[in-house]
Amino acid sequence: MPVRLRKFIGTILIIVLVLLYAMLAVTIATLTLAQSPWWVHLLYFLLSGVIWVLPAMWIIKWMAGPAAKK
């Protein structure tokens, strides 16, 4: 697959990932954290704000292409 196409597809995938993940994280927060103290909200949003990076890293690694063989 050409690098340009791979980067285009990866960009679209990251945008979709961030949008879906944000909607899911906010939905979970509103359904489960309504009566929780402030520090539970803080921990939840800190963790959920970082966890999306893991699948994004996989997509970025895929966008970069296969590793060069020595």
Steps between C-alpha positions, in 0.01 A plus 500: 500500500639844415615706797273788408189280503611334824535842667162616370326188632687528831398863541134414443527209746651721769227762458230232524675342800518829689137589428362159598725471804402846626130421463546168680705651782251781561205260485660269756582799720148640495341161569731386779664802665198715581525467879875445523736738679715743304816290527329202333407728211859625485645148492249382242563786261878480546500129418247521220687797357817294469368154406398603146868540419556122498288423191615827340862385539416178318341696214799736479739205499298347214506833313879508518516177305697184552835518670799509268677166471873492565 
